[in-house]
Amino acid sequence: MNRKGIFVLSCLLCALISYSQKINPANPDLSPGNFKLDSLPTSEINIPIQVNLKPLYAMAEKSVDTLFTSPGYPDGWVQDGCDIRYKYSFRRSPLRINGSGNSMSLGFTGYYKIVGSTRVCVRGAVISPWTPACKCGFSEPERRVNVSFTNTVNVQPDFKIKLAVKRNEPEALDKCEVCFWGQDITKQVMKGLTAELDAAKKDLDKNYGTVDLKSRFQQVWNELNKVYSLYGLGWLQINPQKLRINNLFVNKDSLNIYLGLTAKPVIGFEKPEEKRSSIPNMSGFVRQGGFSIFLDAQLNYDSLSMIMNQNLAGKQFDFKKAFIKKHFVIDSCKVYGGGFDKMVIKVNFSGTNTGVIYLTGKPVYDKEKRVIEVADIDFDIKSKNILLGSADWLFDKKITKEIAKNTRFELGGYIDTAKVTLNEQLNRELVSGVRSYGNIKDIQLIGIYPMQEHLVIRSNCTGELSVKVESIQFSL
């Protein structure tokens, strides 16, 4: 047999061996990742809520009587000791309600008229009959007095609202002199008015002195602990940590409440179990405004594998080595986490050889292109060792380049769509008379962590959100 025949026979023998050998390297060594799920920074959400108090003022105006009279008026008398009796009619001006800081003042001008008479008494014994009735404010302008309360609101850490009511001293603007001896009975009128105001203050303290809102806030807390469907994007778990009221103050016709929430939200493809917990006491004051939300999205590797297979399954690569044609066909791909920032790509293939190879790479985010890609794709060491002995022709860069090209996941369109959708949700009428106003400033991807079970994509969303309550229905 000549040399040419020996060469051809050798090539045929190599081809026969390569066709018959199935490539099946051991799985890559998986190592634990450095990433920890509890490393998610806390998200801070601060929402200023502005409540228009004019409807409340209107309700107060309707609910407080405009006319007060002495008992039994106009026939009955109020007797102050043995020697004086009187009866009166008292009407009020529209209420004046104003606020500043955490205090609110409620005041009005009172207009009153009084009729009285006197008699002589000695040691409680009547000496003379009542004098003819003398009037003040009947045939002349009514007498005026300014009346006001000051209410201070404080929010306690246990969600109790304490209302401190202070009755201010009535301020007489006009004297009231009746005809009997020209006596000034303004002090007696103020004394009676003060007694009435003290009774009103006592009722306010009893009914509104302390209002426990913990049960209401617990309901809000329970809603925050629920799991919410994102309609095809997965499940959102807000994971609230703390709730607070950063500030509460009144400015003229507006009540301003600055609510704050600390949370650790997570998005996943599998519905997590809902958590139940008691709301903790309010946390301390936070000065920053707007919101800064850190979010972990847990992406299922099956979804990423499906995207790769749509582009790569059935793709064939042709090679020629030692005058022998070889070809490599990708049957399917599977992606999963390898630990220590690595991802593993399992490739099932057929063609000149059949079997499995494993590639590894590092997921990175190109901020300018807004693309996630797997960089530095190379054969795993165990796959290399097998291929060196049986199919070294597979080391051609053509395969790894093509796979790398199809492990690019565009996020630009998704981010833009998310901004539009979120802005629509932030700017809408929540319920009748209540609107929210907001703006997404930025959405940034700040980390990619290939866990063994899923790929964690960490992002940060910043923006502003406020709520205005214009016409909520108040009721007593």
C-alpha positions in Angstrom: 0.0 0.0 0.0 1.5 3.4 -1.0 1.8 6.4 1.2 -1.3 8.1 -0.3 -3.4 5.0 0.6 -2.1 4.9 4.1 -3.0 8.6 4.6 -6.5 8.2 3.3 -7.0 5.2 5.4 -5.9 7.1 8.5 -8.2 9.9 7.8 -11.1 7.6 7.3 -10.3 5.8 10.6 -10.2 9.2 12.5 -13.5 10.2 10.9 -15.0 6.9 11.9 -13.8 7.3 15.5 -15.0 10.9 15.7 -18.4 10.0 14.5 -18.8 7.2 16.9 -17.7 9.0 20.0 -20.2 10.8 22.1 -19.0 13.8 24.0 -20.3 14.0 27.5 -18.1 16.0 29.9 -18.9 16.2 33.6 -21.0 19.1 34.8 -19.0 22.2 35.8 -18.2 22.7 39.4 -20.8 25.0 40.9 -19.6 27.3 43.6 -21.6 29.4 46.0 -22.0 33.0 44.9 -20.9 36.1 46.8 -24.4 37.6 46.5 -26.9 37.5 49.4 -30.5 38.3 48.9 -30.7 40.2 52.2 -28.1 42.7 50.8 -30.9 44.6 49.1 -30.7 48.2 50.2 -33.8 49.5 51.9 -36.1 51.5 49.7 -37.3 54.9 51.0 -40.7 56.2 49.8 -41.8 59.6 51.0 -45.1 60.9 49.9 -46.5 64.3 50.7 -50.2 64.3 51.1 -52.1 67.6 50.9 -55.7 67.6 52.2 -57.9 70.5 51.2 -59.6 71.4 54.5 -62.3 73.6 53.0 -64.8 70.7 52.9 -64.1 70.1 56.6 -64.5 73.8 57.4 -67.8 73.8 55.5 -68.9 70.7 57.5 -68.0 72.4 60.8 -69.9 75.5 59.7 -73.0 73.5 59.2 -72.7 71.4 62.3 -72.2 74.2 64.8 -75.3 76.1 65.8 -75.5 79.8 64.9 -77.8 80.8 67.7 -77.6 80.2 71.5 -80.0 81.4 74.1 -80.3 81.2 77.9 -82.5 78.4 79.2 -86.1 79.1 78.7 -85.5 82.1 76.6 -87.4 84.4 76.0 -89.6 83.8 79.0 -87.3 82.1 81.5 -84.6 83.9 83.6 -81.1 83.0 84.7 -80.7 84.1 88.3 -77.2 84.9 89.5 -77.5 85.0 93.3 -80.4 86.7 95.1 -80.1 90.2 93.6 -79.6 89.7 89.8 -81.5 87.9 87.0 -81.0 88.0 83.3 -81.7 86.3 80.0 -79.9 86.5 76.7 -79.7 85.7 73.0 -76.3 84.9 71.5 -75.6 84.4 67.8 -72.2 83.8 66.1 -70.5 85.0 63.0 -69.2 82.5 60.4 -66.4 80.3 61.9 -62.9 81.4 61.4 -60.6 78.4 61.1 -56.9 78.8 60.6 -53.8 76.7 61.1 -50.1 76.9 61.3 -47.7 74.2 62.1 -49.4 71.5 64.2 -52.0 73.9 65.6 -55.4 74.9 64.4 -57.5 77.7 65.8 -61.3 77.8 65.7 -62.9 81.1 66.4 -65.8 83.4 65.8 -67.3 86.7 66.9 -70.4 86.5 69.1 -73.2 89.0 69.0 -75.4 89.1 72.1 -78.2 91.0 73.7 -79.3 90.7 77.3 -82.1 91.9 79.4 -81.9 91.9 83.2 -83.2 93.4 86.5 -82.1 93.6 90.1 -83.5 93.8 93.6 -82.2 94.4 97.0 -81.2 91.5 99.1 -79.6 91.4 102.6 -77.9 88.2 103.6 -79.9 86.3 101.1 -83.2 87.8 102.2 -85.2 89.8 99.6 -85.9 93.4 100.6 -87.4 94.8 97.4 -89.1 93.6 94.3 -87.4 93.3 90.9 -86.7 96.5 89.2 -88.2 97.1 85.7 -86.3 95.0 83.1 -83.4 96.8 81.5 -82.0 95.9 78.1 -78.5 95.9 76.5 -78.2 95.4 72.7 -81.9 95.5 71.9 -82.5 99.1 70.8 -78.8 99.6 70.1 -76.2 97.5 68.4 -75.6 94.0 69.8 -72.6 93.6 72.0 -69.6 91.8 70.6 -67.2 89.2 72.0 -64.4 87.2 70.3 -64.4 83.5 71.1 -61.7 80.9 70.1 -60.2 77.5 70.8 -56.6 76.4 69.9 -56.2 72.7 69.0 -52.7 71.1 68.9 -52.3 67.7 67.2 -49.4 65.3 68.0 -48.8 61.9 66.5 -47.4 59.3 68.9 -45.1 56.4 67.8 -48.0 53.9 68.6 -50.2 55.6 66.0 -52.3 57.5 68.6 -53.3 61.0 67.7 -53.5 63.3 70.7 -55.5 66.5 70.5 -54.8 69.1 73.1 -57.6 71.6 73.2 -57.1 75.0 74.8 -60.0 77.4 75.5 -58.8 80.9 75.0 -60.2 83.7 77.2 -63.2 85.4 75.6 -62.4 88.9 74.5 -65.2 91.4 75.1 -65.2 94.1 72.4 -68.1 96.1 73.8 -69.3 96.8 77.4 -72.7 95.8 78.4 -74.3 98.3 80.8 -77.9 97.8 81.9 -80.1 100.6 83.2 -80.1 99.6 86.8 -77.6 102.0 88.3 -75.7 101.9 85.0 -74.2 98.6 86.2 -71.6 97.0 83.9 -72.5 93.3 83.8 -69.9 92.4 81.1 -68.0 90.3 83.6 -71.1 88.3 84.5 -71.8 87.7 80.8 -68.1 86.6 80.2 -68.3 84.3 83.3 -71.4 82.6 81.9 -69.9 82.3 78.5 -66.6 80.9 79.9 -68.6 78.2 81.7 -70.3 77.2 78.4 -66.9 77.1 76.6 -65.3 75.0 79.3 -68.2 72.5 78.9 -67.6 72.4 75.2 -63.8 71.8 75.7 -64.6 69.0 78.1 -66.7 67.3 75.4 -63.9 67.8 72.8 -61.3 66.2 75.2 -63.6 63.3 75.9 -64.5 62.5 72.4 -61.4 63.5 70.4 -58.6 63.9 73.0 -57.0 60.6 72.0 -57.7 58.8 68.7 -56.1 55.4 68.2 -55.4 54.8 64.5 -53.3 51.7 64.9 -56.0 49.4 63.6 -56.4 51.6 60.5 -52.6 51.6 59.9 -52.6 47.8 60.5 -55.0 47.4 57.6 -52.6 49.4 55.4 -49.7 47.3 56.7 -51.6 44.1 55.8 -52.2 45.4 52.2 -48.5 46.2 51.9 -47.7 42.6 52.9 -49.8 41.1 50.1 -48.3 39.6 46.9 -49.4 41.5 43.8 -49.5 40.1 40.2 -47.7 42.2 37.6 -49.7 40.8 34.7 -47.2 38.7 32.9 -44.1 40.2 34.5 -44.2 38.1 37.7 -45.1 38.8 41.3 -44.3 41.8 43.5 -43.7 41.5 47.2 -43.2 44.9 48.8 -41.8 43.6 52.1 -42.5 46.6 54.3 -40.1 47.3 57.1 -41.2 50.5 58.7 -43.9 53.1 58.4 -43.7 56.7 59.6 -45.2 60.2 59.5 -42.3 62.5 58.7 -44.3 65.6 59.3 -47.8 66.9 59.9 -48.8 70.5 59.7 -51.6 72.9 58.8 -51.1 75.8 56.4 -54.2 77.9 56.1 -56.7 75.7 54.1 -54.5 72.7 53.7 -53.4 69.8 56.0 -50.0 68.5 54.9 -49.0 65.0 55.9 -45.6 63.5 54.9 -45.9 59.7 55.0 -42.8 57.6 54.8 -42.3 53.9 54.0 -39.2 51.7 54.3 -39.4 48.5 52.3 -37.4 45.8 50.4 -39.4 45.0 47.3 -38.7 41.9 45.2 -40.1 40.7 41.9 -40.2 37.0 41.1 -41.7 34.7 38.5 -43.0 32.3 41.2 -45.7 33.5 43.6 -44.1 33.7 47.1 -45.9 33.0 50.3 -47.6 36.0 51.8 -46.3 37.2 55.2 -48.3 38.3 58.2 -46.9 40.6 60.8 -47.9 43.2 63.3 -47.1 46.8 62.4 -44.1 48.1 64.3 -44.2 51.4 66.0 -43.4 54.4 63.8 -39.8 54.9 63.0 -37.9 58.2 63.2 -38.1 61.3 61.0 -36.5 61.2 57.5 -35.7 64.4 55.8 -35.2 63.3 52.2 -38.1 63.7 49.7 -39.3 61.7 46.8 -38.6 58.0 46.5 -35.6 55.8 45.9 -36.7 52.2 45.3 -34.2 49.4 45.1 -35.8 46.3 43.5 -34.6 42.8 43.0 -36.1 41.1 39.9 -35.6 37.3 40.1 -35.6 36.1 36.5 -36.2 32.5 35.7 -33.4 30.8 33.8 -36.0 28.9 31.7 -37.2 32.2 30.2 -33.7 33.1 29.3 -33.0 29.7 27.8 -36.2 30.0 25.7 -35.0 33.3 24.2 -31.6 31.7 23.4 -33.2 28.6 21.8 -35.4 30.8 19.6 -32.3 32.2 18.0 -29.9 29.3 18.2 -31.7 25.9 18.0 -31.0 24.2 14.7 -28.1 26.6 13.8 -25.3 24.7 11.9 -21.6 25.5 11.8 -19.4 23.9 9.1 -15.7 23.3 9.4 -13.0 21.6 7.5 -10.0 19.8 9.1 -7.4 17.7 7.4 -9.5 17.7 4.2 -12.4 16.3 6.2 -15.7 18.3 6.5 -17.2 18.5 9.9 -20.3 20.2 11.1 -21.8 21.2 14.4 -25.5 21.7 15.0 -26.9 23.3 18.1 -30.0 21.3 19.2 -30.8 23.2 22.4 -29.4 25.6 25.1 -29.9 25.9 28.8 -28.7 28.7 31.0 -28.2 28.5 34.8 -26.1 30.1 37.5 -22.6 28.8 38.2 -21.7 30.9 41.3 -19.1 33.6 41.8 -20.7 35.9 39.1 -20.6 33.1 36.5 -23.3 31.7 34.3 -23.2 28.3 32.7 -24.5 27.6 29.2 -25.3 24.0 28.5 -25.3 23.2 24.8 -26.8 19.9 23.4 -25.5 19.4 19.9 -25.3 16.9 17.0 -23.5 16.7 13.7 -20.1 15.2 13.3 -20.2 14.5 17.0 -23.1 14.4 19.4 -23.3 15.2 23.0 -23.0 18.1 25.4 -20.6 21.0 26.0 -20.6 23.6 28.8 -19.6 27.2 28.4 -19.2 29.8 31.1 -19.4 33.6 31.0 -20.1 36.6 33.1 -23.3 38.6 32.8 -22.7 42.3 32.4 -24.8 45.4 31.7 -23.8 47.9 29.0 -25.3 51.1 30.4 -24.9 53.0 27.1 -26.6 50.4 25.0 -28.9 49.3 27.8 -28.2 45.6 27.1 -27.4 42.6 29.3 -24.9 40.3 27.7 -22.8 37.4 28.7 -19.2 38.4 28.3 -16.0 36.3 28.2 -17.7 33.1 27.0 -15.4 30.2 27.0 -15.4 26.4 27.4 -15.6 25.1 30.9 -12.4 23.4 32.0 -14.0 19.9 32.1 -15.4 20.4 28.5 -12.0 21.6 27.4 -10.3 18.4 28.7 -12.7 16.1 26.9 -12.6 18.1 23.6 -8.8 18.2 23.6 -8.7 14.4 23.3 -11.5 13.9 20.9 -12.9 17.0 19.1 -10.4 19.9 19.4 -11.8 21.3 16.2 -14.8 22.6 18.2 -12.6 25.2 19.9 -13.2 27.4 16.8 -14.2 30.9 18.0 -17.1 30.8 15.4 -19.3 28.9 17.9 -18.6 30.9 21.0 -19.0 34.2 19.1 -22.4 33.1 17.7 -23.6 32.0 21.1 -22.3 35.3 22.7 -24.2 37.3 20.1 -27.4 35.6 21.1 -27.0 36.0 24.8 -27.7 39.7 24.6 -31.0 40.8 26.1 -32.2 44.3 25.2 -33.6 46.3 28.1 -33.9 49.8 26.5 -37.4 49.3 25.2 -38.5 47.6 28.4 -37.1 50.5 30.5 -38.8 53.1 28.3 -42.1 51.3 28.4 -41.8 50.9 32.1 -41.3 54.6 32.5 -44.3 55.5 30.5 -46.5 52.9 32.3 -45.3 54.0 35.7 -45.8 57.7 35.0 -49.4 56.9 33.9 -50.0 55.1 37.1 -48.5 57.9 39.2 -50.6 60.6 37.6 -54.3 59.5 38.0 -57.4 59.9 40.1 -57.2 57.2 42.8 -60.7 57.7 44.0 -63.2 60.5 43.5 -61.6 63.7 44.7 -58.2 62.2 45.3 -55.4 62.4 42.7 -51.8 61.4 42.7 -49.0 63.3 40.9 -45.6 61.8 40.2 -42.7 61.5 37.9 -40.1 58.8 37.3 -36.7 60.5 37.2 -34.5 57.5 36.4 -34.4 53.7 36.3 -30.9 52.3 36.6 -29.7 48.7 36.6 -27.1 48.5 39.3 -26.2 44.8 39.6 -26.6 41.4 38.0 -26.2 38.3 40.2 -26.4 34.8 38.7 -27.7 32.6 41.5 -28.1 28.9 40.9 -31.9 29.0 40.9 -32.5 32.4 39.2 -30.8 35.5 37.8 -31.2 38.4 40.1 -31.3 41.9 38.5 -31.0 44.7 40.9 -32.3 48.1 39.9 -32.9 51.5 41.4 -35.9 53.7 40.5 -36.0 57.4 41.7 -38.8 59.9 41.3 -41.4 62.1 43.0 -44.9 61.3 44.2 -47.5 63.4 45.9 -51.2 63.0 46.7 -53.8 65.8 46.8 -57.2 65.3 48.5 -59.5 67.9 47.1 -63.1 66.8 47.8 -63.1 63.9 50.1 -66.4 63.4 51.9 -66.0 64.1 55.6 -68.5 62.9 58.1 -69.0 63.2 61.9 
